[in-house]
Amino acid sequence: MDFQVSIIVTIIIALIRYIILVLLKSKLIFILSEKRTKTIDEANRRSAQLCKWFFDFFYYSASTISAYLILRNNAFFPAFLGGPDNGSCSNIFARYPYVPNIPYLQMFYLV
């Protein structure tokens, strides 16, 4: 089951990245070719890089927000970052070797 989830998510992420490339690249080439680049090859390369940065920005923003929402209510999450009032990083080993079950954490790692 875990492998299937990983494959499906990989395909979805690849499709999103391809769609961003298809939708934005031609518009960015048009914008870059007029003022900022000397050749069409340079505009092509720069627009591909901008599409990659656009995808990376949204991917890493979504993963950071997801990780925060999954981990914020645990005892090891510091209070100054939005964790519980008694939250502290030193609590991560409080119940060692018994690891607490954190809902959706395994799915987060698979994605």
N, C-alpha and C positions, 0 to 999 in steps of 0.2 A: 504494500500500500504506500509506504514512504517513497519508494522509487517512482511510483506512478505519479504521485503528487509533485515530486521534483521535476520529472519530465514535462508534465503539463505546465507548471509554472515557468520552466525554461522556455517552452514554446511560446507562451503568452508574452513573456518579456521580450523575446526575440521579435515577435510580431509588432509589439508596441514600438520597439526601436526602429524597425523597418518602416513602419507607418510614419513616424516622426521624420525619418530621413526622406521619404518620398514626398511628404507634404511640405516640408520646409526648405529642402535643398534648392529647388528651382527658384523659390522666392528670394532666398539668400544670395544665390548666384546673381540674380538680377540686381539686387541692391549693391552687392560688392563689385560687380563688373563696371558699374557706372563711375564710381568715385575712388575706390580703395585699392583696386588691383590693376596690375599691368597686363596680365594675360588671363585667358579663360581657365587655364590649368590652375593658376594660383587661386582664382575665385572658386573653382571647384573644390580644391583642397581646403580652403578656409571655410567654405560653407559646410563641408562634411565635418570639420572639427567643431564648428558651432552647433551642429545638430547633435554631435556626441556630447558636448557640454550641456546642452539643453536636456537631453535624456538623463545624463548623470545627475544633474541638479534635482530633478524630480524623483529619480530612483533613490538617491541617498536621503533626500528629505522625507520621503515616505517610509523608508526603513528606520530612520531615526525616530520619527513620530510613533511608529508602530512599536518599537522597542520600549520607548518611554511609557506608552499606554499599557503594555504587558507587564512591565517591571515596577511600576510606580507604587503599588500597594504592598510590596514585600518589605520585611523587617530590615533587610540589608540596604535598602535604598535610602540615601540620606534625606533628612527632613528639609534641608535647605534646597534640595532639588525637587521638592514636591512629594516626597515619600511620607510615611506615617510619622507622627510626632516623636516616637521613640526610635526612628530609623537611624541606623548607623552602618558604615561599611564594615565595622568589626563584627557585626551580627551575621556575616556571611558564613562563619564557621560555628555558629551557636549550636547547631544540632548535628555536627559532624559525627559520624559518617552518613547520617540519614539526610538525604537531600530532599528539600521540600518540593512538592509537585507544583509547578507553576503552570497554570492553564495557558495554552497556546504558545508556549515557549518552543516546544519541539517543532511546531508548524512554522514558527518564525525562522528557525534555523534551516528548515528545509527550503523555505522560500528564499 
